[in-house]
């Protein structure tokens, strides 16, 4: 592939993009885990 207009190597750009997406997925995963934990705790509190 040719070098992009902004002068960055496409491989390096794709690597940065992959890291950014991984970070977003990781934060979403942590958020969903936190919500699930809070939901489970509230369920347990209601049972008692």
Secondary structure as UniProt FT lines:
FT   TURN            5..6
FT   HELIX           10..47
//
